[in-house]
């Protein structure tokens, strides 16, 4: 079956530090890949997505590139802010097979001033 | 108003009680989903529905049932709640395939505690 593995947290960074959260996946075929973010007390929001190999998703300074050869979709941001503190989920789905999402375990990011 | 609304937001219930979690959406999407979030496990799919007459089990459907009352409403029931069903529950919607749109939209979650 499909699966997503992401680095365990929590990840604690100082403001303006560089962020990487690793994500790898196992799937048959070519899924769409996503990063969702969950701020405290809220639901999940789509942060960025990529639908085919070598696509780069970007939003709010975050970026991730769909790497088919390494089955990875690592999340990066050059300079984090306190407001980026949240839980980040990597996920995959197949749009032509129901759009059901398979999630990684989530990575909590804490950014200190 | 939120596009995907879940009620209640928080609930404490006793073991053996029946409980229903409700979800309604204003996005006009055909597809609706129920997920459960547990620490370290991410979200796991309980049930999903592609339209009013189409209900499917997900990865962890045991102990749960659902009802799709209308395109906009999708309820999750625990017939006899047990403590290991304590979790954060999310409803989500997505459009039917068309142009490869794959984004899902989530409600704010229902925190359920079974004591």
Interface residues (C-beta under 8 A of the other chain):
Chain A: X4 X8 X32 X34 X36 X41 X42 X43 X44 X45 X46 X49 X51 X89 X91 X93 X95 X96 X98 X99 X100 X101 X103 X104 X105 X106
Chain B: X4 X31 X33 X35 X40 X41 X42 X43 X44 X45 X48 X50 X56 X58 X90 X92 X94 X97 X100 X101 X102 X103 X104 X105 X106 X107 X108 X109
